[in-house]
Amino acid sequence: MTLPDAVTKDAQLLWEYQLMGHSPRRCSVAIGLGSHDLGVADVTAEMYRQGMAPLVVFTGATSRTTRERMPRGEAEHYRMRAIELGVPSDAILVEPQARNTGENIRFSRALLEEQGVPVSSVLLVSKPYEERRAYATARKLWPDVKFVSASAPMTLADYVDSIGDAHLVVDMLVGALQRLLIYPAQGFMISQQVPQDVLDAYERLCAQGFTSRLIPDAAQTE
């Protein structure tokens, strides 16, 4: 499916805004946030191999999207993938209960505290279009830790090709932006400034029906 040029341009604005632009650096631990995308496990494994973190946490249960593809749970499938890529099993902790980004952070923090792992910095690995959401959530729920965001280095076009559904990718971008707008007021994440051109692109995409990932009846602004 090929999207109109105007839609692609607006989606590109949302995509670029979601990327935090952090340079990877060595952290106390790498946390890979569960999802349908095994690329998160690939990036986390690569960060480990590069010496960016001595320990990896994979966090995630299952969802409607992953129930059939990852029947053992997202975190467990990530663990298996990372071991295939050369990460030793004793360098991986698994948190198998989290069902949203907030739980990913809270439950991973609790697991690390339970294991007695001192944490001053976290390499936070997510899907590209959820870098900013993950970062904003982590900053709210774990404010005394420094976070460095990471994801697969790919373009929007590459990501669309990997998913195979351009309309769905735009829906996901719109949904991710909506949450950045409404969640700070609900206490789920820190507030971040959204440039006007990104807001305008978001409104245009909503008006054109890219709304399947929106939270129904939610206010569109904080």
Secondary structure as GFF3:
##gff-version 3
##sequence-region A 1 222
A	DSSP	alpha_helix	5	18	.	.	.	ID=ss1
A	DSSP	beta_strand	29	33	.	.	.	ID=ss2
A	DSSP	alpha_helix	39	49	.	.	.	ID=ss3
A	DSSP	beta_strand	56	59	.	.	.	ID=ss4
A	DSSP	alpha_helix	74	84	.	.	.	ID=ss5
A	DSSP	three_ten_helix	89	91	.	.	.	ID=ss6
A	DSSP	beta_strand	92	95	.	.	.	ID=ss7
A	DSSP	alpha_helix	101	114	.	.	.	ID=ss8
A	DSSP	beta_strand	121	125	.	.	.	ID=ss9
A	DSSP	three_ten_helix	128	130	.	.	.	ID=ss10
A	DSSP	alpha_helix	131	141	.	.	.	ID=ss11
A	DSSP	beta_strand	146	150	.	.	.	ID=ss12
A	DSSP	alpha_helix	156	163	.	.	.	ID=ss13
A	DSSP	alpha_helix	166	182	.	.	.	ID=ss14
A	DSSP	three_ten_helix	184	186	.	.	.	ID=ss15
A	DSSP	alpha_helix	196	207	.	.	.	ID=ss16
###
